[in-house]
Amino acid sequence: MLKLYLVRHGETIWNSEFKTQGCKNIQLSHRGISQGRLLAEKFKTSNEDFKKIFSSDLDRCYSTAKSIDKALGVGIEIDESFREMSFGDWEGLTIDEIKKTYINEYTKWRNEPFAASIPRGEGLQKVQNRCLNALENIFQSYHEGAVIIVSHSVAIKTIILGLMGLDLKHFYKFSIGNASMSKIEFRDYGPVITNVNDICHLHYS
């Protein structure tokens, strides 16, 4: 049986400032670096047969992946398909700043995210398609053991919804926090979520 661990990167400087990141290459904060180490400890003691770590190409994910791989030593493969959704003109802005200039688009994003059109940004469906296509390539190579994907909140949510056969309209019905871990097992009868947004390993806070 294959087990899939979906890990969101640690906290970044912009996360702490409540700025929209999207595809901007923002670095981890000191707290985010510590979170990566705690994730590594969690995986090291998990008793799983880890095969590989896959990471978004953005530094916040790759840095988190490197912390995990320091403990596991299975190697990291970069795949830009797992990068965050592009938020276009919203990147670098806080929610309040977005509301001031893009209230109509923001209202649509909050109420019907699957149908929202962010100026010069990406749509949820496109994000989900590229993530699930990349997953299919992984499934062709790995059938047993466990793989880790270090990615972003929007990307991870679309993956979970896609694997569970749930519509993107359910996007806001669960959260994916910094340095969280979600686990999906691929059993004989299909994928089963056994953990979502697990942050128990962040015991320092």
C-alpha positions as CSV (number, residue, x, y, z in Angstrom):
1,M,0.0,0.0,0.0
2,L,1.2,3.5,-0.9
3,K,0.9,6.3,1.7
4,L,1.0,9.9,0.7
5,Y,2.0,12.6,3.1
6,L,1.1,16.2,2.1
7,V,3.2,18.7,4.0
8,R,2.7,22.5,3.8
9,H,5.9,24.5,4.1
10,G,6.9,26.2,7.4
11,E,5.9,29.8,8.2
12,T,7.4,32.5,6.0
13,I,8.1,36.2,6.6
14,W,5.0,37.1,4.6
15,N,2.9,34.6,6.5
16,S,3.8,36.4,9.6
17,E,2.9,39.7,8.0
18,F,-0.4,38.3,6.6
19,K,0.6,39.0,3.0
20,T,-0.6,37.0,0.0
21,Q,2.3,35.0,-1.4
22,G,1.2,33.0,-4.4
23,C,4.2,32.3,-6.6
24,K,6.5,34.9,-5.0
25,N,9.6,33.2,-3.7
26,I,9.4,34.2,0.0
27,Q,11.8,32.8,2.5
28,L,11.0,30.9,5.7
29,S,10.9,32.9,9.0
30,H,13.0,31.8,12.0
31,R,9.8,30.1,13.2
32,G,9.3,28.4,9.9
33,I,12.9,27.0,10.0
34,S,12.1,25.6,13.5
35,Q,8.9,24.1,12.2
36,G,10.9,22.3,9.5
37,R,13.1,20.7,12.1
38,L,10.0,19.6,14.1
39,L,8.5,18.0,11.0
40,A,11.8,16.1,10.5
41,E,11.6,14.7,14.0
42,K,8.0,13.6,13.4
43,F,8.9,11.8,10.2
44,K,12.1,10.3,11.6
45,T,10.1,8.5,14.4
46,S,7.1,7.5,12.2
47,N,8.3,4.0,11.3
48,E,7.4,4.4,7.6
49,D,9.3,3.1,4.6
50,F,9.8,6.5,3.0
51,K,10.8,6.3,-0.7
52,K,11.1,9.9,-1.8
53,I,10.4,13.6,-1.1
54,F,8.8,15.7,-3.8
55,S,8.9,19.5,-3.4
56,S,7.6,22.6,-5.0
57,D,10.3,24.6,-6.6
58,L,9.7,27.6,-4.4
59,D,12.3,28.1,-1.6
60,R,9.9,27.9,1.3
61,C,9.0,24.4,0.3
62,Y,12.5,23.3,-0.7
63,S,13.9,24.5,2.6
64,T,11.3,22.6,4.5
65,A,11.9,19.5,2.3
66,K,15.7,19.7,3.0
67,S,15.1,19.7,6.8
68,I,13.0,16.6,6.4
69,D,15.5,14.9,4.1
70,K,18.3,15.6,6.6
71,A,16.5,13.2,8.9
72,L,15.3,10.6,6.3
73,G,18.0,10.7,3.6
74,V,15.8,9.6,0.7
75,G,16.4,12.5,-1.6
76,I,14.3,15.3,-3.0
77,E,12.9,15.8,-6.4
78,I,11.8,19.3,-7.4
79,D,8.5,19.5,-9.3
80,E,7.1,23.0,-10.1
81,S,3.7,21.4,-10.7
82,F,3.4,21.5,-6.9
83,R,4.0,25.2,-6.6
84,E,1.4,27.5,-5.1
85,M,-1.5,29.0,-7.1
86,S,-0.5,32.3,-8.7
87,F,-2.5,35.2,-7.1
88,G,-1.4,37.6,-9.8
89,D,-1.9,41.2,-8.8
90,W,-2.8,40.2,-5.2
91,E,0.7,38.9,-4.4
92,G,2.3,41.0,-1.7
93,L,-1.0,42.5,-0.5
94,T,-2.8,41.9,2.8
95,I,-6.5,41.0,2.7
96,D,-7.5,44.5,3.7
97,E,-5.4,45.9,0.8
98,I,-7.0,43.4,-1.6
99,K,-10.5,44.4,-0.5
100,K,-9.8,48.1,-1.1
101,T,-8.9,47.6,-4.7
102,Y,-10.5,44.3,-5.8
103,I,-13.6,44.0,-3.6
104,N,-15.7,42.4,-6.4
105,E,-13.1,39.8,-7.3
106,Y,-12.4,39.2,-3.6
107,T,-16.0,38.6,-2.8
108,K,-16.2,36.1,-5.7
109,W,-13.0,34.4,-4.4
110,R,-14.5,34.0,-0.9
111,N,-18.0,32.9,-2.1
112,E,-17.2,30.9,-5.2
113,P,-13.5,30.2,-5.3
114,F,-13.8,27.7,-8.1
115,A,-15.3,30.4,-10.4
116,A,-13.1,33.3,-9.3
117,S,-10.9,35.2,-11.7
118,I,-8.0,36.9,-10.0
119,P,-6.3,39.7,-12.1
120,R,-3.3,38.1,-13.8
121,G,-3.7,35.1,-11.5
122,E,-4.5,31.4,-11.9
123,G,-7.7,29.5,-11.4
124,L,-8.3,26.7,-8.9
125,Q,-9.1,24.2,-11.6
126,K,-5.8,24.8,-13.3
127,V,-4.0,24.4,-10.0
128,Q,-5.8,21.1,-9.3
129,N,-5.1,19.8,-12.8
130,R,-1.4,20.3,-12.7
131,C,-1.1,18.9,-9.2
132,L,-3.1,15.8,-10.0
133,N,-1.2,15.2,-13.2
134,A,2.1,15.3,-11.3
135,L,0.6,12.9,-8.8
136,E,-0.3,10.4,-11.5
137,N,3.4,10.4,-12.6
138,I,4.4,9.5,-9.0
139,F,1.8,6.8,-8.8
140,Q,3.3,5.2,-11.9
141,S,6.7,4.9,-10.1
142,Y,5.6,4.1,-6.5
143,H,3.1,1.5,-5.4
144,E,4.3,0.8,-1.9
145,G,5.9,2.6,1.0
146,A,5.4,6.3,1.6
147,V,6.2,9.5,-0.3
148,I,6.1,13.0,0.9
149,I,5.0,16.1,-1.1
150,V,6.0,19.4,0.3
151,S,3.7,22.0,-1.2
152,H,1.4,24.9,-0.4
153,S,-2.0,25.4,1.2
154,V,-4.1,26.0,-2.0
155,A,-2.3,23.2,-3.9
156,I,-2.7,20.7,-1.1
157,K,-6.4,21.5,-0.7
158,T,-7.0,20.9,-4.4
159,I,-5.1,17.6,-4.2
160,I,-7.2,16.4,-1.3
161,L,-10.5,17.4,-2.9
162,G,-9.5,15.8,-6.2
163,L,-8.4,12.5,-4.6
164,M,-11.5,12.3,-2.6
165,G,-13.7,13.1,-5.6
166,L,-15.1,16.3,-4.0
167,D,-16.0,19.4,-5.8
168,L,-13.8,22.5,-5.5
169,K,-16.8,24.3,-4.0
170,H,-15.7,22.7,-0.7
171,F,-12.4,24.5,-0.8
172,Y,-13.1,26.6,2.3
173,K,-14.4,23.7,4.5
174,F,-11.0,22.8,5.9
175,S,-7.7,24.4,6.6
176,I,-4.1,23.6,5.9
177,G,-1.7,25.3,8.3
178,N,2.0,26.0,8.1
179,A,4.1,22.9,8.6
180,S,1.0,20.7,8.8
181,M,0.9,17.1,7.6
182,S,-2.0,15.4,5.9
183,K,-1.9,11.6,5.2
184,I,-3.8,9.6,2.5
185,E,-3.5,5.8,2.2
186,F,-4.2,4.2,-1.1
187,R,-6.0,1.0,-0.1
188,D,-7.5,-1.7,-2.3
189,Y,-10.8,0.0,-2.4
190,G,-9.5,3.5,-3.0
191,P,-7.8,6.5,-1.2
192,V,-8.6,7.1,2.4
193,I,-7.7,10.2,4.5
194,T,-6.3,9.2,7.8
195,N,-5.0,12.6,8.9
196,V,-5.7,16.2,7.8
197,N,-3.9,19.4,8.9
198,D,-2.0,17.6,11.7
199,I,0.2,20.0,13.7
200,C,0.6,18.0,16.8
201,H,4.4,17.9,16.2
202,L,4.6,21.7,16.6
203,H,4.8,21.2,20.4
204,Y,6.8,24.3,21.0
205,S,3.8,26.6,20.5
